[in-house]
Amino acid sequence: MLVALALASCGKGKEGENTPLPPARQAASTANGEGGVTPMAKRVAVLGLLNKRNGIVQTVSLHPGQSVRWKDMIVRLRACEATAPWEDEKLTGAFVQVDIQQPDKRWARVFSGWLYKESPSLNVVEHPIYDVWPKSCEMTYPAGPAAPAAPASSSNLSSARKSGAPDGSRPSASTNEAVAGPPTDAAPPPRAAESNAT
């Protein structure tokens, strides 16, 4: 009886089993991959490899932590990320390390950093023979916020006065003919000499 009372007082009883996690704890579990985001070790990145000498392109699929050797080049994938579907800017990136075997048989790292599919010029593998770029990163996300609803209707007509119509006319939506609009008493734009005078 004392044990049951102690468990009930510290929240370990049956009524505490189905309580949701506090928001801070939920965020931590999502960051650790428990909330629906694919854990890093289970993601798959598809990389393109190019030999500039002969134009041969190789496509490889790697999990983070894996590497592939192609001729005298080793490509290691350390991580890959893709922005969530509800984000405005879509980016697909891979953290890649490229090692090249030198003529004296030593391996030298020629690149280590993030490469982005959507902006390849942001960070490039600067090597005279080889090039590497990300093609995709397969991962999942938990359900995010709903996509914004599209407007019910929109008009292609602007309320602004057209530049070629001094009387304020604007084209009709059905016939593209000029329709006289109400006259406006807008002030003319300032002349260059007036706007530069201080």
C-alpha positions as CSV (number, residue, x, y, z in Angstrom):
1,M,0.0,0.0,0.0
2,L,2.9,2.4,0.8
3,V,4.4,1.6,-2.7
4,A,1.1,2.3,-4.5
5,L,0.8,5.6,-2.6
6,A,4.4,6.6,-3.5
7,L,3.9,5.7,-7.2
8,A,0.7,7.7,-7.4
9,S,2.3,10.7,-5.8
10,C,5.3,10.8,-8.2
11,G,3.1,10.3,-11.3
12,K,4.2,6.7,-12.0
13,G,0.7,5.3,-11.7
14,K,-1.5,4.1,-14.6
15,E,-3.1,7.5,-15.1
16,G,0.3,9.0,-16.0
17,E,1.1,6.4,-18.7
18,N,-0.7,8.1,-21.6
19,T,0.2,11.7,-20.9
20,P,1.8,13.5,-23.8
21,L,5.4,14.7,-23.6
22,P,6.0,18.4,-22.8
23,P,6.8,20.5,-25.9
24,A,10.6,20.8,-25.0
25,R,10.8,17.0,-24.8
26,Q,8.8,16.6,-28.1
27,A,11.3,18.9,-29.9
28,A,14.2,16.9,-28.5
29,S,12.7,13.6,-29.6
30,T,12.0,15.0,-33.1
31,A,15.6,16.2,-33.4
32,N,16.8,12.7,-32.5
33,G,14.8,11.2,-35.3
34,E,12.1,9.7,-33.1
35,G,9.4,12.0,-34.3
36,G,9.2,11.0,-38.0
37,V,12.4,12.5,-39.4
38,T,14.6,9.8,-41.0
39,P,17.6,9.1,-38.8
40,M,20.9,10.1,-40.5
41,A,22.1,6.5,-40.8
42,K,19.0,5.5,-42.8
43,R,19.1,8.3,-45.3
44,V,20.2,7.6,-48.9
45,A,22.0,10.2,-51.0
46,V,22.4,9.8,-54.8
47,L,25.6,11.5,-56.0
48,G,26.9,12.1,-59.5
49,L,30.6,11.6,-60.2
50,L,32.2,12.9,-63.4
51,N,35.6,12.1,-65.0
52,K,36.3,15.3,-67.0
53,R,39.0,13.6,-69.1
54,N,36.7,11.1,-70.8
55,G,33.2,12.4,-69.9
56,I,32.2,9.3,-68.0
57,V,29.4,9.9,-65.4
58,Q,28.9,7.5,-62.6
59,T,25.8,7.6,-60.3
60,V,26.2,6.1,-56.8
61,S,23.8,5.7,-53.8
62,L,25.4,6.0,-50.4
63,H,24.2,6.1,-46.8
64,P,26.0,8.6,-44.5
65,G,29.2,7.0,-43.3
66,Q,29.8,5.0,-46.5
67,S,32.4,5.7,-49.2
68,V,33.0,4.6,-52.8
69,R,36.2,4.3,-54.7
70,W,36.2,5.1,-58.4
71,K,39.6,4.9,-60.2
72,D,41.9,7.0,-58.1
73,M,39.2,8.9,-56.2
74,I,37.4,8.1,-52.9
75,V,34.1,9.9,-52.2
76,R,32.8,9.7,-48.6
77,L,29.2,10.8,-47.7
78,R,29.1,12.2,-44.1
79,A,25.5,13.6,-44.1
80,C,22.6,14.5,-46.4
81,E,19.7,16.8,-45.9
82,A,16.6,18.0,-47.8
83,T,14.4,20.8,-46.7
84,A,11.0,19.9,-45.4
85,P,8.1,19.8,-47.9
86,W,6.4,22.8,-46.3
87,E,9.5,25.0,-46.6
88,D,9.5,27.7,-49.2
89,E,13.0,27.3,-50.4
90,K,13.8,23.7,-51.5
91,L,17.4,22.6,-51.0
92,T,19.0,19.2,-51.2
93,G,22.5,19.0,-49.7
94,A,25.2,16.5,-49.0
95,F,28.3,16.8,-46.9
96,V,31.0,15.1,-49.0
97,Q,34.7,14.4,-48.7
98,V,36.7,13.7,-51.8
99,D,40.2,12.1,-51.6
100,I,42.4,11.7,-54.7
101,Q,45.4,9.4,-55.0
102,Q,48.5,11.4,-55.9
103,P,51.2,10.2,-58.3
104,D,53.4,9.2,-55.3
105,K,50.4,6.9,-54.1
106,R,49.5,9.2,-51.2
107,W,45.9,10.2,-50.7
108,A,45.1,13.9,-50.5
109,R,41.8,15.4,-49.5
110,V,40.8,17.9,-52.2
111,F,37.3,18.7,-50.9
112,S,35.4,18.5,-47.7
113,G,32.1,20.4,-47.4
114,W,28.4,20.8,-48.3
115,L,27.3,20.5,-51.9
116,Y,23.8,21.7,-53.0
117,K,21.8,20.3,-55.9
118,E,19.9,23.6,-56.4
119,S,23.0,25.9,-56.4
120,P,26.0,24.0,-57.5
121,S,28.1,27.1,-57.8
122,L,27.7,27.8,-54.0
123,N,30.4,25.2,-53.1
124,V,32.2,23.3,-55.8
125,V,34.8,20.5,-56.0
126,E,37.7,22.3,-57.6
127,H,39.6,19.5,-59.2
128,P,40.9,19.4,-62.8
129,I,39.8,15.8,-63.4
130,Y,36.8,14.9,-61.1
131,D,33.5,16.6,-60.2
132,V,30.9,15.5,-57.6
133,W,27.4,16.7,-57.1
134,P,24.3,15.7,-55.2
135,K,21.3,14.5,-57.1
136,S,18.9,13.6,-54.2
137,C,18.6,12.8,-50.5
138,E,15.9,10.3,-49.6
139,M,14.4,11.1,-46.2
140,T,11.0,11.6,-44.5
141,Y,9.6,14.2,-42.3
142,P,6.7,14.2,-39.8
143,A,3.4,15.8,-40.9
144,G,4.1,19.5,-41.0
145,P,1.8,22.6,-41.2
146,A,-0.9,22.6,-43.8
147,A,0.0,24.2,-47.1
148,P,-1.4,27.7,-47.5
149,A,-4.8,27.8,-49.3
150,A,-4.9,29.2,-52.8
151,P,-7.1,32.4,-53.2
152,A,-10.6,31.6,-54.3
153,S,-10.4,33.9,-57.3
154,S,-7.9,36.4,-58.6
155,S,-8.1,39.1,-61.2
156,N,-5.4,39.8,-63.8
157,L,-6.5,43.4,-64.0
158,S,-4.5,46.0,-62.1
159,S,-6.0,49.1,-60.6
160,A,-2.9,51.0,-61.7
161,R,-3.1,53.4,-64.7
162,K,-1.6,51.8,-67.8
163,S,1.5,53.6,-69.1
164,G,0.3,53.9,-72.7
165,A,-3.2,55.2,-71.8
166,P,-3.2,58.8,-70.7
167,D,-7.0,58.8,-70.1
168,G,-6.9,56.1,-67.5
169,S,-8.4,53.4,-69.8
170,R,-7.7,49.8,-69.3
171,P,-8.2,46.7,-71.4
172,S,-11.5,44.8,-70.8
173,A,-11.2,41.3,-69.4
174,S,-13.2,39.7,-72.2
175,T,-12.3,41.6,-75.3
176,N,-9.0,43.3,-74.6
177,E,-10.5,46.6,-76.0
178,A,-9.9,49.8,-74.2
179,V,-12.6,50.8,-71.7
180,A,-12.7,54.3,-70.4
181,G,-12.1,54.4,-66.7
182,P,-12.9,57.3,-64.3
183,P,-10.6,60.3,-64.8
184,T,-7.9,60.6,-62.2
185,D,-6.3,63.8,-61.0
186,A,-2.9,62.3,-60.2
187,A,0.0,64.7,-59.9
188,P,2.6,64.3,-62.7
189,P,5.9,62.7,-61.7
190,P,8.6,65.2,-60.6
191,R,11.1,66.3,-63.1
192,A,14.7,65.1,-62.7
193,A,15.9,68.6,-61.7
194,E,13.2,68.8,-59.0
195,S,13.9,65.4,-57.5
196,N,17.7,66.0,-57.4
197,A,17.4,69.4,-55.7
198,T,17.9,69.2,-51.9
